[in-house]
Amino acid sequence: MRSRRLKLTFPETLIQEPIIHGVATRFDVVTNIRRADIRENTGWVVLELTGSEQSLDDAQRHLLDLGVRVDDVEAYLE
């Protein structure tokens, strides 16, 4: 099992959608919200995902396809 920490930034159109739940169930990954700021028109979440490398890649690609901005948090920590 691998882990990946990502910062997800949601556009206004996706704020009310259960995106994180959908990713967890669809791609068999464990999600852990590390930090978040959700407002009426915008929101971001630092999310830790744990699963197989393929599941992590598929989940990240799916988030991008939905229109979520995905940034690798680890890149900011180096």
mmCIF file of the N, C-alpha and C atoms, coordinates in Angstrom:
data_MODEL
# 
_entry.id   MODEL 
# 
loop_
_atom_site.group_PDB 
_atom_site.id 
_atom_site.type_symbol 
_atom_site.label_atom_id 
_atom_site.label_alt_id 
_atom_site.label_comp_id 
_atom_site.label_asym_id 
_atom_site.label_entity_id 
_atom_site.label_seq_id 
_atom_site.pdbx_PDB_ins_code 
_atom_site.Cartn_x 
_atom_site.Cartn_y 
_atom_site.Cartn_z 
_atom_site.occupancy 
_atom_site.B_iso_or_equiv 
_atom_site.pdbx_formal_charge 
_atom_site.auth_seq_id 
_atom_site.auth_comp_id 
_atom_site.auth_asym_id 
_atom_site.auth_atom_id 
_atom_site.pdbx_PDB_model_num 
ATOM 1   N N  . MET A 1 1  ? 0.838   -1.184 0.000   1.00 0.00 ? 1  MET A N  1 
ATOM 2   C CA . MET A 1 1  ? 0.000   0.000  0.000   1.00 0.00 ? 1  MET A CA 1 
ATOM 3   C C  . MET A 1 1  ? 0.878   1.241  0.000   1.00 0.00 ? 1  MET A C  1 
ATOM 4   N N  . ARG A 1 2  ? 0.443   2.187  -0.767  1.00 0.00 ? 2  ARG A N  1 
ATOM 5   C CA . ARG A 1 2  ? 1.165   3.458  -0.883  1.00 0.00 ? 2  ARG A CA 1 
ATOM 6   C C  . ARG A 1 2  ? 0.257   4.571  -0.402  1.00 0.00 ? 2  ARG A C  1 
ATOM 7   N N  . SER A 1 3  ? 0.844   5.701  -0.053  1.00 0.00 ? 3  SER A N  1 
ATOM 8   C CA . SER A 1 3  ? 0.078   6.885  0.334   1.00 0.00 ? 3  SER A CA 1 
ATOM 9   C C  . SER A 1 3  ? 0.510   8.065  -0.511  1.00 0.00 ? 3  SER A C  1 
ATOM 10  N N  . ARG A 1 4  ? -0.425  8.943  -0.728  1.00 0.00 ? 4  ARG A N  1 
ATOM 11  C CA . ARG A 1 4  ? -0.171  10.147 -1.510  1.00 0.00 ? 4  ARG A CA 1 
ATOM 12  C C  . ARG A 1 4  ? -0.965  11.280 -0.873  1.00 0.00 ? 4  ARG A C  1 
ATOM 13  N N  . ARG A 1 5  ? -0.326  12.425 -0.671  1.00 0.00 ? 5  ARG A N  1 
ATOM 14  C CA . ARG A 1 5  ? -1.004  13.587 -0.121  1.00 0.00 ? 5  ARG A CA 1 
ATOM 15  C C  . ARG A 1 5  ? -1.215  14.613 -1.224  1.00 0.00 ? 5  ARG A C  1 
ATOM 16  N N  . LEU A 1 6  ? -2.471  14.998 -1.415  1.00 0.00 ? 6  LEU A N  1 
ATOM 17  C CA . LEU A 1 6  ? -2.833  15.914 -2.484  1.00 0.00 ? 6  LEU A CA 1 
ATOM 18  C C  . LEU A 1 6  ? -3.641  17.082 -1.931  1.00 0.00 ? 6  LEU A C  1 
ATOM 19  N N  . LYS A 1 7  ? -3.471  18.236 -2.542  1.00 0.00 ? 7  LYS A N  1 
ATOM 20  C CA . LYS A 1 7  ? -4.346  19.372 -2.247  1.00 0.00 ? 7  LYS A CA 1 
ATOM 21  C C  . LYS A 1 7  ? -5.346  19.457 -3.390  1.00 0.00 ? 7  LYS A C  1 
ATOM 22  N N  . LEU A 1 8  ? -6.617  19.330 -3.056  1.00 0.00 ? 8  LEU A N  1 
ATOM 23  C CA . LEU A 1 8  ? -7.692  19.405 -4.038  1.00 0.00 ? 8  LEU A CA 1 
ATOM 24  C C  . LEU A 1 8  ? -8.367  20.757 -3.911  1.00 0.00 ? 8  LEU A C  1 
ATOM 25  N N  . THR A 1 9  ? -8.505  21.450 -5.018  1.00 0.00 ? 9  THR A N  1 
ATOM 26  C CA . THR A 1 9  ? -9.213  22.722 -5.038  1.00 0.00 ? 9  THR A CA 1 
ATOM 27  C C  . THR A 1 9  ? -10.429 22.554 -5.930  1.00 0.00 ? 9  THR A C  1 
ATOM 28  N N  . PHE A 1 10 ? -11.590 22.798 -5.348  1.00 0.00 ? 10 PHE A N  1 
ATOM 29  C CA . PHE A 1 10 ? -12.849 22.528 -6.020  1.00 0.00 ? 10 PHE A CA 1 
ATOM 30  C C  . PHE A 1 10 ? -13.440 23.798 -6.628  1.00 0.00 ? 10 PHE A C  1 
ATOM 31  N N  . PRO A 1 11 ? -13.899 23.731 -7.878  1.00 0.00 ? 11 PRO A N  1 
ATOM 32  C CA . PRO A 1 11 ? -14.622 24.862 -8.458  1.00 0.00 ? 11 PRO A CA 1 
ATOM 33  C C  . PRO A 1 11 ? -16.017 24.945 -7.819  1.00 0.00 ? 11 PRO A C  1 
ATOM 34  N N  . GLU A 1 12 ? -16.633 26.072 -7.934  1.00 0.00 ? 12 GLU A N  1 
ATOM 35  C CA . GLU A 1 12 ? -17.944 26.316 -7.321  1.00 0.00 ? 12 GLU A CA 1 
ATOM 36  C C  . GLU A 1 12 ? -18.972 25.260 -7.708  1.00 0.00 ? 12 GLU A C  1 
ATOM 37  N N  . THR A 1 13 ? -18.918 24.775 -8.937  1.00 0.00 ? 13 THR A N  1 
ATOM 38  C CA . THR A 1 13 ? -19.914 23.808 -9.413  1.00 0.00 ? 13 THR A CA 1 
ATOM 39  C C  . THR A 1 13 ? -19.809 22.451 -8.716  1.00 0.00 ? 13 THR A C  1 
ATOM 40  N N  . LEU A 1 14 ? -18.685 22.167 -8.063  1.00 0.00 ? 14 LEU A N  1 
ATOM 41  C CA . LEU A 1 14 ? -18.501 20.871 -7.419  1.00 0.00 ? 14 LEU A CA 1 
ATOM 42  C C  . LEU A 1 14 ? -18.536 20.921 -5.892  1.00 0.00 ? 14 LEU A C  1 
ATOM 43  N N  . ILE A 1 15 ? -18.743 22.094 -5.312  1.00 0.00 ? 15 ILE A N  1 
ATOM 44  C CA . ILE A 1 15 ? -18.685 22.245 -3.857  1.00 0.00 ? 15 ILE A CA 1 
ATOM 45  C C  . ILE A 1 15 ? -19.680 21.324 -3.148  1.00 0.00 ? 15 ILE A C  1 
ATOM 46  N N  . GLN A 1 16 ? -20.866 21.159 -3.683  1.00 0.00 ? 16 GLN A N  1 
ATOM 47  C CA . GLN A 1 16 ? -21.906 20.372 -3.030  1.00 0.00 ? 16 GLN A CA 1 
ATOM 48  C C  . GLN A 1 16 ? -21.859 18.881 -3.377  1.00 0.00 ? 16 GLN A C  1 
ATOM 49  N N  . GLU A 1 17 ? -20.939 18.470 -4.224  1.00 0.00 ? 17 GLU A N  1 
ATOM 50  C CA . GLU A 1 17 ? -20.869 17.077 -4.677  1.00 0.00 ? 17 GLU A CA 1 
ATOM 51  C C  . GLU A 1 17 ? -20.025 16.214 -3.725  1.00 0.00 ? 17 GLU A C  1 
ATOM 52  N N  . PRO A 1 18 ? -20.393 14.953 -3.518  1.00 0.00 ? 18 PRO A N  1 
ATOM 53  C CA . PRO A 1 18 ? -19.622 14.060 -2.637  1.00 0.00 ? 18 PRO A CA 1 
ATOM 54  C C  . PRO A 1 18 ? -18.414 13.450 -3.357  1.00 0.00 ? 18 PRO A C  1 
ATOM 55  N N  . ILE A 1 19 ? -17.512 14.292 -3.792  1.00 0.00 ? 19 ILE A N  1 
ATOM 56  C CA . ILE A 1 19 ? -16.368 13.878 -4.609  1.00 0.00 ? 19 ILE A CA 1 
ATOM 57  C C  . ILE A 1 19 ? -15.462 12.905 -3.860  1.00 0.00 ? 19 ILE A C  1 
ATOM 58  N N  . ILE A 1 20 ? -15.116 13.213 -2.628  1.00 0.00 ? 20 ILE A N  1 
ATOM 59  C CA . ILE A 1 20 ? -14.179 12.383 -1.873  1.00 0.00 ? 20 ILE A CA 1 
ATOM 60  C C  . ILE A 1 20 ? -14.784 11.004 -1.600  1.00 0.00 ? 20 ILE A C  1 
ATOM 61  N N  . HIS A 1 21 ? -16.027 10.968 -1.228  1.00 0.00 ? 21 HIS A N  1 
ATOM 62  C CA . HIS A 1 21 ? -16.698 9.684  -1.001  1.00 0.00 ? 21 HIS A CA 1 
ATOM 63  C C  . HIS A 1 21 ? -16.699 8.858  -2.289  1.00 0.00 ? 21 HIS A C  1 
ATOM 64  N N  . GLY A 1 22 ? -17.008 9.496  -3.403  1.00 0.00 ? 22 GLY A N  1 
ATOM 65  C CA . GLY A 1 22 ? -17.039 8.791  -4.680  1.00 0.00 ? 22 GLY A CA 1 
ATOM 66  C C  . GLY A 1 22 ? -15.692 8.211  -5.060  1.00 0.00 ? 22 GLY A C  1 
ATOM 67  N N  . VAL A 1 23 ? -14.626 8.957  -4.833  1.00 0.00 ? 23 VAL A N  1 
ATOM 68  C CA . VAL A 1 23 ? -13.276 8.473  -5.143  1.00 0.00 ? 23 VAL A CA 1 
ATOM 69  C C  . VAL A 1 23 ? -12.937 7.262  -4.268  1.00 0.00 ? 23 VAL A C  1 
ATOM 70  N N  . ALA A 1 24 ? -13.282 7.342  -2.986  1.00 0.00 ? 24 ALA A N  1 
ATOM 71  C CA . ALA A 1 24 ? -12.962 6.252  -2.060  1.00 0.00 ? 24 ALA A CA 1 
ATOM 72  C C  . ALA A 1 24 ? -13.671 4.958  -2.459  1.00 0.00 ? 24 ALA A C  1 
ATOM 73  N N  . THR A 1 25 ? -14.929 5.052  -2.809  1.00 0.00 ? 25 THR A N  1 
ATOM 74  C CA . THR A 1 25 ? -15.674 3.839  -3.133  1.00 0.00 ? 25 THR A CA 1 
ATOM 75  C C  . THR A 1 25 ? -15.377 3.333  -4.540  1.00 0.00 ? 25 THR A C  1 
ATOM 76  N N  . ARG A 1 26 ? -15.199 4.223  -5.469  1.00 0.00 ? 26 ARG A N  1 
ATOM 77  C CA . ARG A 1 26 ? -14.975 3.807  -6.859  1.00 0.00 ? 26 ARG A CA 1 
ATOM 78  C C  . ARG A 1 26 ? -13.586 3.218  -7.088  1.00 0.00 ? 26 ARG A C  1 
ATOM 79  N N  . PHE A 1 27 ? -12.580 3.751  -6.405  1.00 0.00 ? 27 PHE A N  1 
ATOM 80  C CA . PHE A 1 27 ? -11.202 3.349  -6.679  1.00 0.00 ? 27 PHE A CA 1 
ATOM 81  C C  . PHE A 1 27 ? -10.561 2.563  -5.538  1.00 0.00 ? 27 PHE A C  1 
ATOM 82  N N  . ASP A 1 28 ? -11.343 2.182  -4.539  1.00 0.00 ? 28 ASP A N  1 
ATOM 83  C CA . ASP A 1 28 ? -10.864 1.360  -3.427  1.00 0.00 ? 28 ASP A CA 1 
ATOM 84  C C  . ASP A 1 28 ? -9.628  1.969  -2.775  1.00 0.00 ? 28 ASP A C  1 
ATOM 85  N N  . VAL A 1 29 ? -9.726  3.241  -2.421  1.00 0.00 ? 29 VAL A N  1 
ATOM 86  C CA . VAL A 1 29 ? -8.665  3.923  -1.693  1.00 0.00 ? 29 VAL A CA 1 
ATOM 87  C C  . VAL A 1 29 ? -9.235  4.400  -0.352  1.00 0.00 ? 29 VAL A C  1 
ATOM 88  N N  . VAL A 1 30 ? -8.360  4.501  0.626   1.00 0.00 ? 30 VAL A N  1 
ATOM 89  C CA . VAL A 1 30 ? -8.738  5.041  1.932   1.00 0.00 ? 30 VAL A CA 1 
ATOM 90  C C  . VAL A 1 30 ? -8.418  6.524  1.899   1.00 0.00 ? 30 VAL A C  1 
ATOM 91  N N  . THR A 1 31 ? -9.380  7.350  2.307   1.00 0.00 ? 31 THR A N  1 
ATOM 92  C CA . THR A 1 31 ? -9.181  8.793  2.304   1.00 0.00 ? 31 THR A CA 1 
ATOM 93  C C  . THR A 1 31 ? -9.083  9.299  3.731   1.00 0.00 ? 31 THR A C  1 
ATOM 94  N N  . ASN A 1 32 ? -8.223  10.280 3.937   1.00 0.00 ? 32 ASN A N  1 
ATOM 95  C CA . ASN A 1 32 ? -8.048  10.901 5.236   1.00 0.00 ? 32 ASN A CA 1 
ATOM 96  C C  . ASN A 1 32 ? -7.903  12.406 5.007   1.00 0.00 ? 32 ASN A C  1 
ATOM 97  N N  . ILE A 1 33 ? -8.888  13.162 5.441   1.00 0.00 ? 33 ILE A N  1 
ATOM 98  C CA . ILE A 1 33 ? -8.840  14.622 5.285   1.00 0.00 ? 33 ILE A CA 1 
ATOM 99  C C  . ILE A 1 33 ? -7.900  15.175 6.346   1.00 0.00 ? 33 ILE A C  1 
ATOM 100 N N  . ARG A 1 34 ? -6.839  15.806 5.906   1.00 0.00 ? 34 ARG A N  1 
ATOM 101 C CA . ARG A 1 34 ? -5.820  16.352 6.808   1.00 0.00 ? 34 ARG A CA 1 
ATOM 102 C C  . ARG A 1 34 ? -6.090  17.807 7.157   1.00 0.00 ? 34 ARG A C  1 
ATOM 103 N N  . ARG A 1 35 ? -6.680  18.539 6.226   1.00 0.00 ? 35 ARG A N  1 
ATOM 104 C CA . ARG A 1 35 ? -6.990  19.954 6.440   1.00 0.00 ? 35 ARG A CA 1 
ATOM 105 C C  . ARG A 1 35 ? -7.977  20.349 5.365   1.00 0.00 ? 35 ARG A C  1 
ATOM 106 N N  . ALA A 1 36 ? -8.864  21.291 5.671   1.00 0.00 ? 36 ALA A N  1 
ATOM 107 C CA . ALA A 1 36 ? -9.847  21.701 4.670   1.00 0.00 ? 36 ALA A CA 1 
ATOM 108 C C  . ALA A 1 36 ? -10.376 23.096 4.978   1.00 0.00 ? 36 ALA A C  1 
ATOM 109 N N  . ASP A 1 37 ? -10.816 23.759 3.939   1.00 0.00 ? 37 ASP A N  1 
ATOM 110 C CA . ASP A 1 37 ? -11.506 25.041 4.046   1.00 0.00 ? 37 ASP A CA 1 
ATOM 111 C C  . ASP A 1 37 ? -12.565 25.052 2.951   1.00 0.00 ? 37 ASP A C  1 
ATOM 112 N N  . ILE A 1 38 ? -13.808 24.851 3.346   1.00 0.00 ? 38 ILE A N  1 
ATOM 113 C CA . ILE A 1 38 ? -14.915 24.801 2.397   1.00 0.00 ? 38 ILE A CA 1 
ATOM 114 C C  . ILE A 1 38 ? -15.828 25.983 2.663   1.00 0.00 ? 38 ILE A C  1 
ATOM 115 N N  . ARG A 1 39 ? -16.089 26.738 1.630   1.00 0.00 ? 39 ARG A N  1 
ATOM 116 C CA . ARG A 1 39 ? -16.980 27.891 1.734   1.00 0.00 ? 39 ARG A CA 1 
ATOM 117 C C  . ARG A 1 39 ? -18.086 27.741 0.704   1.00 0.00 ? 39 ARG A C  1 
ATOM 118 N N  . GLU A 1 40 ? -18.966 28.689 0.642   1.00 0.00 ? 40 GLU A N  1 
ATOM 119 C CA . GLU A 1 40 ? -20.107 28.585 -0.267  1.00 0.00 ? 40 GLU A CA 1 
ATOM 120 C C  . GLU A 1 40 ? -19.699 28.521 -1.735  1.00 0.00 ? 40 GLU A C  1 
ATOM 121 N N  . ASN A 1 41 ? -18.670 29.263 -2.120  1.00 0.00 ? 41 ASN A N  1 
ATOM 122 C CA . ASN A 1 41 ? -18.300 29.364 -3.535  1.00 0.00 ? 41 ASN A CA 1 
ATOM 123 C C  . ASN A 1 41 ? -16.991 28.684 -3.907  1.00 0.00 ? 41 ASN A C  1 
ATOM 124 N N  . THR A 1 42 ? -16.230 28.255 -2.935  1.00 0.00 ? 42 THR A N  1 
ATOM 125 C CA . THR A 1 42 ? -14.931 27.660 -3.220  1.00 0.00 ? 42 THR A CA 1 
ATOM 126 C C  . THR A 1 42 ? -14.525 26.757 -2.071  1.00 0.00 ? 42 THR A C  1 
ATOM 127 N N  . GLY A 1 43 ? -13.573 25.905 -2.325  1.00 0.00 ? 43 GLY A N  1 
ATOM 128 C CA . GLY A 1 43 ? -13.098 25.042 -1.256  1.00 0.00 ? 43 GLY A CA 1 
ATOM 129 C C  . GLY A 1 43 ? -11.842 24.303 -1.643  1.00 0.00 ? 43 GLY A C  1 
ATOM 130 N N  . TRP A 1 44 ? -11.074 23.935 -0.626  1.00 0.00 ? 44 TRP A N  1 
ATOM 131 C CA . TRP A 1 44 ? -9.894  23.112 -0.845  1.00 0.00 ? 44 TRP A CA 1 
ATOM 132 C C  . TRP A 1 44 ? -9.772  22.107 0.288   1.00 0.00 ? 44 TRP A C  1 
ATOM 133 N N  . VAL A 1 45 ? -9.123  21.008 -0.009  1.00 0.00 ? 45 VAL A N  1 
ATOM 134 C CA . VAL A 1 45 ? -8.916  19.929 0.956   1.00 0.00 ? 45 VAL A CA 1 
ATOM 135 C C  . VAL A 1 45 ? -7.514  19.372 0.756   1.00 0.00 ? 45 VAL A C  1 
ATOM 136 N N  . VAL A 1 46 ? -6.789  19.178 1.843   1.00 0.00 ? 46 VAL A N  1 
ATOM 137 C CA . VAL A 1 46 ? -5.557  18.406 1.779   1.00 0.00 ? 46 VAL A CA 1 
ATOM 138 C C  . VAL A 1 46 ? -5.971  16.995 2.148   1.00 0.00 ? 46 VAL A C  1 
ATOM 139 N N  . LEU A 1 47 ? -5.832  16.098 1.200   1.00 0.00 ? 47 LEU A N  1 
ATOM 140 C CA . LEU A 1 47 ? -6.346  14.741 1.322   1.00 0.00 ? 47 LEU A CA 1 
ATOM 141 C C  . LEU A 1 47 ? -5.212  13.733 1.202   1.00 0.00 ? 47 LEU A C  1 
ATOM 142 N N  . GLU A 1 48 ? -5.165  12.815 2.145   1.00 0.00 ? 48 GLU A N  1 
ATOM 143 C CA . GLU A 1 48 ? -4.222  11.710 2.065   1.00 0.00 ? 48 GLU A CA 1 
ATOM 144 C C  . GLU A 1 48 ? -4.972  10.498 1.527   1.00 0.00 ? 48 GLU A C  1 
ATOM 145 N N  . LEU A 1 49 ? -4.454  9.927  0.459   1.00 0.00 ? 49 LEU A N  1 
ATOM 146 C CA . LEU A 1 49 ? -5.042  8.736  -0.148  1.00 0.00 ? 49 LEU A CA 1 
ATOM 147 C C  . LEU A 1 49 ? -4.098  7.567  0.058   1.00 0.00 ? 49 LEU A C  1 
ATOM 148 N N  . THR A 1 50 ? -4.653  6.419  0.417   1.00 0.00 ? 50 THR A N  1 
ATOM 149 C CA . THR A 1 50 ? -3.860  5.215  0.590   1.00 0.00 ? 50 THR A CA 1 
ATOM 150 C C  . THR A 1 50 ? -4.477  4.092  -0.231  1.00 0.00 ? 50 THR A C  1 
ATOM 151 N N  . GLY A 1 51 ? -3.646  3.400  -0.996  1.00 0.00 ? 51 GLY A N  1 
ATOM 152 C CA . GLY A 1 51 ? -4.110  2.301  -1.827  1.00 0.00 ? 51 GLY A CA 1 
ATOM 153 C C  . GLY A 1 51 ? -2.985  1.821  -2.713  1.00 0.00 ? 51 GLY A C  1 
ATOM 154 N N  . SER A 1 52 ? -3.337  0.999  -3.688  1.00 0.00 ? 52 SER A N  1 
ATOM 155 C CA . SER A 1 52 ? -2.322  0.540  -4.639  1.00 0.00 ? 52 SER A CA 1 
ATOM 156 C C  . SER A 1 52 ? -1.906  1.706  -5.533  1.00 0.00 ? 52 SER A C  1 
ATOM 157 N N  . GLU A 1 53 ? -0.736  1.590  -6.108  1.00 0.00 ? 53 GLU A N  1 
ATOM 158 C CA . GLU A 1 53 ? -0.232  2.651  -6.993  1.00 0.00 ? 53 GLU A CA 1 
ATOM 159 C C  . GLU A 1 53 ? -1.211  2.902  -8.145  1.00 0.00 ? 53 GLU A C  1 
ATOM 160 N N  . GLN A 1 54 ? -1.751  1.825  -8.714  1.00 0.00 ? 54 GLN A N  1 
ATOM 161 C CA . GLN A 1 54 ? -2.707  1.952  -9.817  1.00 0.00 ? 54 GLN A CA 1 
ATOM 162 C C  . GLN A 1 54 ? -3.981  2.660  -9.353  1.00 0.00 ? 54 GLN A C  1 
ATOM 163 N N  . SER A 1 55 ? -4.491  2.306  -8.182  1.00 0.00 ? 55 SER A N  1 
ATOM 164 C CA . SER A 1 55 ? -5.698  2.948  -7.652  1.00 0.00 ? 55 SER A CA 1 
ATOM 165 C C  . SER A 1 55 ? -5.469  4.428  -7.395  1.00 0.00 ? 55 SER A C  1 
ATOM 166 N N  . LEU A 1 56 ? -4.303  4.769  -6.862  1.00 0.00 ? 56 LEU A N  1 
ATOM 167 C CA . LEU A 1 56 ? -3.977  6.171  -6.612  1.00 0.00 ? 56 LEU A CA 1 
ATOM 168 C C  . LEU A 1 56 ? -3.912  6.957  -7.919  1.00 0.00 ? 56 LEU A C  1 
ATOM 169 N N  . ASP A 1 57 ? -3.262  6.383  -8.924  1.00 0.00 ? 57 ASP A N  1 
ATOM 170 C CA . ASP A 1 57 ? -3.175  7.039  -10.232 1.00 0.00 ? 57 ASP A CA 1 
ATOM 171 C C  . ASP A 1 57 ? -4.560  7.220  -10.848 1.00 0.00 ? 57 ASP A C  1 
ATOM 172 N N  . ASP A 1 58 ? -5.384  6.175  -10.783 1.00 0.00 ? 58 ASP A N  1 
ATOM 173 C CA . ASP A 1 58 ? -6.731  6.241  -11.353 1.00 0.00 ? 58 ASP A CA 1 
ATOM 174 C C  . ASP A 1 58 ? -7.582  7.272  -10.629 1.00 0.00 ? 58 ASP A C  1 
ATOM 175 N N  . ALA A 1 59 ? -7.490  7.312  -9.306  1.00 0.00 ? 59 ALA A N  1 
ATOM 176 C CA . ALA A 1 59 ? -8.263  8.281  -8.523  1.00 0.00 ? 59 ALA A CA 1 
ATOM 177 C C  . ALA A 1 59 ? -7.833  9.706  -8.856  1.00 0.00 ? 59 ALA A C  1 
ATOM 178 N N  . GLN A 1 60 ? -6.539  9.940  -8.963  1.00 0.00 ? 60 GLN A N  1 
ATOM 179 C CA . GLN A 1 60 ? -6.039  11.278 -9.274  1.00 0.00 ? 60 GLN A CA 1 
ATOM 180 C C  . GLN A 1 60 ? -6.480  11.699 -10.679 1.00 0.00 ? 60 GLN A C  1 
ATOM 181 N N  . ARG A 1 61 ? -6.419  10.798 -11.633 1.00 0.00 ? 61 ARG A N  1 
ATOM 182 C CA . ARG A 1 61 ? -6.855  11.103 -12.997 1.00 0.00 ? 61 ARG A CA 1 
ATOM 183 C C  . ARG A 1 61 ? -8.349  11.439 -13.029 1.00 0.00 ? 61 ARG A C  1 
ATOM 184 N N  . HIS A 1 62 ? -9.135  10.683 -12.270 1.00 0.00 ? 62 HIS A N  1 
ATOM 185 C CA . HIS A 1 62 ? -10.578 10.923 -12.195 1.00 0.00 ? 62 HIS A CA 1 
ATOM 186 C C  . HIS A 1 62 ? -10.878 12.310 -11.624 1.00 0.00 ? 62 HIS A C  1 
ATOM 187 N N  . LEU A 1 63 ? -10.178 12.702 -10.574 1.00 0.00 ? 63 LEU A N  1 
ATOM 188 C CA . LEU A 1 63 ? -10.376 14.033 -9.990  1.00 0.00 ? 63 LEU A CA 1 
ATOM 189 C C  . LEU A 1 63 ? -10.088 15.123 -11.016 1.00 0.00 ? 63 LEU A C  1 
ATOM 190 N N  . LEU A 1 64 ? -9.014  14.965 -11.746 1.00 0.00 ? 64 LEU A N  1 
ATOM 191 C CA . LEU A 1 64 ? -8.671  15.938 -12.790 1.00 0.00 ? 64 LEU A CA 1 
ATOM 192 C C  . LEU A 1 64 ? -9.749  15.986 -13.871 1.00 0.00 ? 64 LEU A C  1 
ATOM 193 N N  . ASP A 1 65 ? -10.244 14.815 -14.266 1.00 0.00 ? 65 ASP A N  1 
ATOM 194 C CA . ASP A 1 65 ? -11.291 14.747 -15.282 1.00 0.00 ? 65 ASP A CA 1 
ATOM 195 C C  . ASP A 1 65 ? -12.575 15.440 -14.829 1.00 0.00 ? 65 ASP A C  1 
ATOM 196 N N  . LEU A 1 66 ? -12.844 15.420 -13.532 1.00 0.00 ? 66 LEU A N  1 
ATOM 197 C CA . LEU A 1 66 ? -14.034 16.087 -12.996 1.00 0.00 ? 66 LEU A CA 1 
ATOM 198 C C  . LEU A 1 66 ? -13.899 17.613 -12.976 1.00 0.00 ? 66 LEU A C  1 
ATOM 199 N N  . GLY A 1 67 ? -12.660 18.095 -13.061 1.00 0.00 ? 67 GLY A N  1 
ATOM 200 C CA . GLY A 1 67 ? -12.433 19.538 -13.012 1.00 0.00 ? 67 GLY A CA 1 
ATOM 201 C C  . GLY A 1 67 ? -11.872 20.024 -11.695 1.00 0.00 ? 67 GLY A C  1 
ATOM 202 N N  . VAL A 1 68 ? -11.434 19.084 -10.852 1.00 0.00 ? 68 VAL A N  1 
ATOM 203 C CA . VAL A 1 68 ? -10.803 19.435 -9.585  1.00 0.00 ? 68 VAL A CA 1 
ATOM 204 C C  . VAL A 1 68 ? -9.329  19.726 -9.856  1.00 0.00 ? 68 VAL A C  1 
ATOM 205 N N  . ARG A 1 69 ? -8.830  20.822 -9.290  1.00 0.00 ? 69 ARG A N  1 
ATOM 206 C CA . ARG A 1 69 ? -7.395  21.095 -9.390  1.00 0.00 ? 69 ARG A CA 1 
ATOM 207 C C  . ARG A 1 69 ? -6.689  20.201 -8.383  1.00 0.00 ? 69 ARG A C  1 
ATOM 208 N N  . VAL A 1 70 ? -5.656  19.505 -8.825  1.00 0.00 ? 70 VAL A N  1 
ATOM 209 C CA . VAL A 1 70 ? -4.938  18.559 -7.976  1.00 0.00 ? 70 VAL A CA 1 
ATOM 210 C C  . VAL A 1 70 ? -3.473  18.969 -7.919  1.00 0.00 ? 70 VAL A C  1 
ATOM 211 N N  . ASP A 1 71 ? -2.994  19.254 -6.705  1.00 0.00 ? 71 ASP A N  1 
ATOM 212 C CA . ASP A 1 71 ? -1.586  19.595 -6.499  1.00 0.00 ? 71 ASP A CA 1 
ATOM 213 C C  . ASP A 1 71 ? -0.979  18.595 -5.534  1.00 0.00 ? 71 ASP A C  1 
ATOM 214 N N  . ASP A 1 72 ? 0.236   18.180 -5.805  1.00 0.00 ? 72 ASP A N  1 
ATOM 215 C CA . ASP A 1 72 ? 0.960   17.253 -4.951  1.00 0.00 ? 72 ASP A CA 1 
ATOM 216 C C  . ASP A 1 72 ? 1.515   18.024 -3.749  1.00 0.00 ? 72 ASP A C  1 
ATOM 217 N N  . VAL A 1 73 ? 1.019   17.718 -2.557  1.00 0.00 ? 73 VAL A N  1 
ATOM 218 C CA . VAL A 1 73 ? 1.467   18.412 -1.349  1.00 0.00 ? 73 VAL A CA 1 
ATOM 219 C C  . VAL A 1 73 ? 2.919   18.112 -1.050  1.00 0.00 ? 73 VAL A C  1 
ATOM 220 N N  . GLU A 1 74 ? 3.375   16.917 -1.323  1.00 0.00 ? 74 GLU A N  1 
ATOM 221 C CA . GLU A 1 74 ? 4.756   16.533 -1.044  1.00 0.00 ? 74 GLU A CA 1 
ATOM 222 C C  . GLU A 1 74 ? 5.744   17.440 -1.789  1.00 0.00 ? 74 GLU A C  1 
ATOM 223 N N  . ALA A 1 75 ? 5.372   17.901 -2.957  1.00 0.00 ? 75 ALA A N  1 
ATOM 224 C CA . ALA A 1 75 ? 6.248   18.782 -3.734  1.00 0.00 ? 75 ALA A CA 1 
ATOM 225 C C  . ALA A 1 75 ? 6.497   20.096 -2.984  1.00 0.00 ? 75 ALA A C  1 
ATOM 226 N N  . TYR A 1 76 ? 5.499   20.541 -2.205  1.00 0.00 ? 76 TYR A N  1 
ATOM 227 C CA . TYR A 1 76 ? 5.651   21.779 -1.446  1.00 0.00 ? 76 TYR A CA 1 
ATOM 228 C C  . TYR A 1 76 ? 6.499   21.586 -0.202  1.00 0.00 ? 76 TYR A C  1 
ATOM 229 N N  . LEU A 1 77 ? 6.630   20.354 0.270   1.00 0.00 ? 77 LEU A N  1 
ATOM 230 C CA . LEU A 1 77 ? 7.347   20.081 1.503   1.00 0.00 ? 77 LEU A CA 1 
ATOM 231 C C  . LEU A 1 77 ? 8.842   19.873 1.275   1.00 0.00 ? 77 LEU A C  1 
ATOM 232 N N  . GLU A 1 78 ? 9.248   19.672 0.039   1.00 0.00 ? 78 GLU A N  1 
ATOM 233 C CA . GLU A 1 78 ? 10.666  19.410 -0.259  1.00 0.00 ? 78 GLU A CA 1 
ATOM 234 C C  . GLU A 1 78 ? 11.462  20.698 -0.293  1.00 0.00 ? 78 GLU A C  1 
# 
